[in-house]
Each structure stands twice: as structure tokens, then as C-alpha cells.
Amino acid sequence: MKRRSLPVAAALAASAALLLTACGGGDDKSSDNDKIAGADQGSATPSETAESSATPAADKPDGVDLSLPKDMNLVFDWDKPKDKNEAAAMDDAANYVRAIYRGIDKRTTKDAALASYATGDGLKYARTQIDARLEGDWTATGTRRHYQATTRSASNGNSVEVAFCVDSSRFYSKEVKTGKVLKGTPSITDFDYFQIIMVKMPTGEGLWQASKVYVAGKAAKCQ
């Protein structure tokens, strides 16, 4: 998965210059914040090898640490497209999701991983998701599955839409202070449909960043 090396300082500088999400459990009291705060919803037109969230120390993509705790399991159950750019954009869309949850785990919106894989509205969305959990004093636990992924390239080759379903029915909010896991009744609110617009980062060879995020909640087509 290691395609290229991006110095952390360069990633931070680029993101500063330019400026998922659901925790399952149906009617869980934290679900309003856990869903799609800060995302544009439903306005965009849309365009399976499973990977776990853990990133081995010897295989840090772009030299960025994306490791997560063992109880925070992000599964990417999709096949990579044949197109080189679309495959790289899909990889980095997954890294963007990992970066959000690393920020949640580390209790910060300023982690190097987020600076590497997000820009513009994508960075705003990620920070909104992290801030909601910081304010609620929650982290996350369980398994969040990403599947039915598709990709679509812009005609100029500089942006790729990565769309996918998310099942958070086994992914929960957890109180940081008490360790209490907040579970609710499983329902359609556990399913979301994401469209992430990935753009090439000019200063990073082969690096793609999330620039916009569109989320449709209660996604029946993902059940």
C-alpha cells in the first residue's frame, strides 16, 4: 500500500494553506452527533478485498501513522478498480476515514494523518465529526464496515468520486471517562451512503485528499 512518501511538514503546510462517521445503535442518545453533522447531503450525483483499520508499523502509507486501537475496527470490504488513479484515490479515501477515527481516538483535530488526507470541505467535515465526539466526551468501539464501493473519474483526471455504503450496526459510541458503550436498537439509521470527492495533492506524488463529503443517511440501498 506504500505508494509514495509525503513529509509530514509538507502535508501540514499544504492543508493549512487550503484552510465518516456514523456510530451505530439506532436510537442511541449520541446518534444525532454521530451521523452526518457538517456534511452536504444528497445533492451530488453518484458515480470488495477486505482491509482492517490497523496499519502495521512497517507499512505506514505515505509515512503517516494511521494506527487505531484494537477495539476500533474499520473494515473496507471492496475490490480496487483497475484504473491506477481510481485505485489510489480509493486507498486514500479509506485512509481519510481512518484519519478521522485516529483523531477521535487521539482527541485532536490536528493529527498529521488528517492533514495528509483532507483538504477544504473534507477537512471541515472531518473536524466537525471529531469535535462532536470531543464535546460529547465519546470515542468509538466495534466494527464499521465499508462496502459496495464505486469510483468515477473527472474528465481532467484530477479528481475521483469514491462512493460506498457504511454499516455501523456494530459500531458504537463509548464514553471516554467511564468506558460505557452506548448501544441502541439496530435500525436503518445504522446505514449511510457516502460520496467523497478525492483530489490530487499537487505536492505529493500519487497522494489524494478528500475535498468534499456528501452523506445520505438511512440508506435503504445499503441494507
C-alpha positions as CSV (number, residue, x, y, z in Angstrom):
1,M,0.0,0.0,0.0
2,K,3.0,2.3,0.4
3,R,2.9,4.2,-2.9
4,R,5.0,7.3,-2.1
5,S,6.5,9.2,0.8
6,L,5.0,12.5,2.0
7,P,6.8,14.6,4.6
8,V,4.5,15.4,7.5
9,A,5.6,19.0,7.5
10,A,4.6,19.4,3.8
11,A,1.2,17.8,4.5
12,L,0.6,20.2,7.4
13,A,1.6,23.2,5.4
14,A,-0.5,22.3,2.4
15,S,-3.6,21.7,4.5
16,A,-3.2,24.9,6.4
17,A,-2.9,26.9,3.3
18,L,-6.1,25.5,1.9
19,L,-7.7,26.1,5.1
20,L,-17.4,9.3,8.3
21,T,-19.0,8.9,10.9
22,A,-21.7,7.0,12.0
23,C,-21.6,5.2,15.3
24,G,-24.3,2.6,15.2
25,G,-27.0,1.8,17.5
26,G,-30.2,3.2,16.1
27,D,-31.8,5.4,18.7
28,D,-28.7,5.7,20.9
29,K,-28.7,9.1,22.5
30,S,-25.5,10.2,20.7
31,S,-26.7,9.3,17.2
32,D,-27.6,12.8,16.2
33,N,-24.0,13.9,16.5
34,D,-22.6,10.6,15.3
35,K,-24.3,10.7,11.9
36,I,-23.6,13.4,9.4
37,A,-23.0,16.7,11.1
38,G,-21.2,19.1,8.8
39,A,-21.8,17.1,5.6
40,D,-23.5,18.2,2.4
41,Q,-26.4,15.7,2.0
42,G,-28.0,14.1,-1.0
43,S,-27.2,16.8,-3.7
44,A,-24.4,15.1,-5.6
45,T,-24.9,12.5,-8.3
46,P,-23.1,9.2,-7.6
47,S,-20.7,7.9,-10.0
48,E,-14.6,-5.8,-2.4
49,T,-10.8,-7.1,-0.7
50,A,-11.5,-6.5,3.0
51,E,-9.0,-4.4,4.9
52,S,-8.9,-3.8,8.6
53,S,-8.3,-0.5,10.2
54,A,-4.9,-1.4,11.8
55,T,-1.9,-0.2,9.9
56,P,1.3,-2.2,10.7
57,A,4.2,0.0,11.8
58,A,6.3,-1.2,8.8
59,D,3.5,-0.2,6.4
60,K,2.5,3.3,7.1
61,P,1.1,4.8,3.9
62,D,2.9,8.0,2.9
63,G,4.9,7.7,6.2
64,V,1.8,8.7,8.2
65,D,0.7,6.8,11.2
66,L,-2.9,5.6,10.8
67,S,-2.9,3.0,13.6
68,L,-6.1,2.7,15.7
69,P,-6.8,0.8,18.9
70,K,-7.8,-2.8,18.6
71,D,-11.4,-2.2,19.5
72,M,-11.9,0.4,16.8
73,N,-12.1,-1.8,13.7
74,L,-12.7,-0.2,10.3
75,V,-13.3,-2.8,7.5
76,F,-13.0,-1.9,3.9
77,D,-14.8,-4.7,2.1
78,W,-14.2,-3.7,-1.5
79,D,-12.2,-4.5,-4.6
80,K,-9.8,-1.9,-6.1
81,P,-10.5,-0.6,-9.6
82,K,-8.1,-1.3,-12.4
83,D,-7.5,2.3,-13.1
84,K,-4.3,3.4,-11.3
85,N,-5.7,6.9,-10.3
86,E,-9.0,5.5,-9.1
87,A,-7.3,2.8,-7.1
88,A,-5.0,5.3,-5.4
89,A,-8.0,7.6,-4.7
90,M,-9.9,4.7,-3.2
91,D,-6.9,3.8,-1.0
92,D,-6.7,7.4,0.3
93,A,-10.5,7.7,0.8
94,A,-10.1,4.7,3.2
95,N,-7.1,6.5,4.8
96,Y,-9.2,9.6,5.2
97,V,-11.8,7.6,7.2
98,R,-9.0,6.1,9.3
99,A,-7.6,9.6,9.9
100,I,-10.9,10.8,11.2
101,Y,-11.2,8.0,13.7
102,R,-7.5,8.3,14.6
103,G,-8.3,12.0,15.5
104,I,-11.3,10.7,17.6
105,D,-9.0,8.3,19.4
106,K,-6.2,10.8,20.0
107,R,-8.8,13.5,20.9
108,T,-7.4,16.1,18.4
109,T,-8.3,17.7,15.1
110,K,-4.6,18.4,14.4
111,D,-3.2,14.9,13.8
112,A,-0.8,14.6,10.9
113,A,-2.9,11.9,9.3
114,L,-5.9,14.3,8.9
115,A,-3.6,16.9,7.5
116,S,-2.3,14.4,4.9
117,Y,-5.7,13.1,3.6
118,A,-8.1,16.0,3.9
119,T,-8.4,19.5,2.5
120,G,-11.1,22.2,2.1
121,D,-14.6,21.0,2.9
122,G,-13.3,17.5,3.5
123,L,-11.1,18.8,6.3
124,K,-14.1,20.8,7.7
125,Y,-16.2,17.7,7.7
126,A,-13.6,15.6,9.5
127,R,-13.1,18.3,12.1
128,T,-16.8,18.5,12.7
129,Q,-17.0,14.8,13.3
130,I,-14.1,14.8,15.7
131,D,-15.3,17.9,17.6
132,A,-18.7,16.4,18.1
133,R,-17.1,13.5,19.9
134,L,-14.8,15.7,21.9
135,E,-17.7,17.7,23.1
136,G,-19.7,14.6,24.0
137,D,-16.6,13.0,25.6
138,W,-17.1,10.0,23.4
139,T,-14.8,7.7,21.4
140,A,-15.9,4.7,19.3
141,T,-15.7,1.0,19.5
142,G,-16.7,-2.0,17.4
143,T,-16.7,-2.7,13.7
144,R,-17.6,-0.2,11.0
145,R,-18.0,-1.9,7.6
146,H,-17.5,0.0,4.2
147,Y,-18.7,-1.8,1.1
148,Q,-20.3,-1.6,-2.4
149,A,-17.7,0.9,-3.4
150,T,-17.6,2.6,-6.8
151,T,-15.3,5.1,-8.4
152,R,-15.8,7.7,-11.1
153,S,-13.1,10.0,-12.6
154,A,-13.5,13.6,-13.7
155,S,-12.6,14.2,-17.3
156,N,-9.4,16.1,-16.4
157,G,-8.1,13.2,-14.3
158,N,-7.5,15.4,-11.2
159,S,-10.5,14.3,-9.2
160,V,-12.2,11.0,-8.4
161,E,-15.5,10.3,-6.7
162,V,-15.3,7.4,-4.3
163,A,-18.8,6.3,-3.2
164,F,-19.6,3.5,-0.8
165,C,-22.0,2.2,1.8
166,V,-21.4,2.1,5.5
167,D,-22.9,-0.3,8.0
168,S,-22.4,1.0,11.6
169,S,-24.8,-1.5,13.3
170,R,-21.9,-3.0,15.2
171,F,-20.0,0.3,15.8
172,Y,-20.9,2.3,18.9
173,S,-20.1,5.4,20.8
174,K,-18.1,4.9,24.1
175,E,-17.9,7.3,27.0
176,V,-14.2,8.2,27.4
177,K,-14.4,8.6,31.2
178,T,-16.4,5.6,32.1
179,G,-15.8,3.2,29.2
180,K,-19.5,2.7,28.9
181,V,-20.6,1.5,25.4
182,L,-23.7,3.3,24.2
183,K,-25.9,0.8,22.3
184,G,-29.3,1.3,20.9
185,T,-31.8,-0.7,18.8
186,P,-30.5,-1.6,15.4
187,S,-32.3,0.2,12.6
188,I,-32.0,1.8,9.2
189,T,-30.2,4.7,10.8
190,D,-27.1,2.4,11.0
191,F,-26.7,2.6,7.2
192,D,-25.3,5.5,5.3
193,Y,-24.2,6.2,1.7
194,F,-21.0,8.2,1.3
195,Q,-19.7,10.1,-1.7
196,I,-16.2,11.5,-1.2
197,I,-14.6,13.7,-3.8
198,M,-10.9,13.0,-3.8
199,V,-8.4,15.4,-5.5
200,K,-4.7,15.1,-6.3
201,M,-2.4,16.9,-4.0
202,P,0.0,18.9,-6.2
203,T,3.0,18.5,-3.8
204,G,2.5,14.8,-3.2
205,E,3.1,12.2,-6.0
206,G,0.1,9.9,-6.1
207,L,-1.5,11.4,-2.9
208,W,-5.2,12.1,-3.0
209,Q,-7.1,14.2,-0.4
210,A,-10.8,14.3,0.5
211,S,-12.1,17.7,-0.6
212,K,-15.8,17.2,-0.3
213,V,-18.1,14.8,1.5
214,Y,-21.7,14.0,0.8
215,V,-23.7,11.7,3.0
216,A,-27.2,10.2,2.6
217,G,-28.4,8.8,5.9
218,K,-30.9,6.0,6.4
219,A,-29.7,4.5,3.2
220,A,-32.0,1.6,2.3
221,K,-29.9,0.6,-0.7
222,C,-27.1,-0.3,1.7
223,Q,-29.1,-2.8,3.8
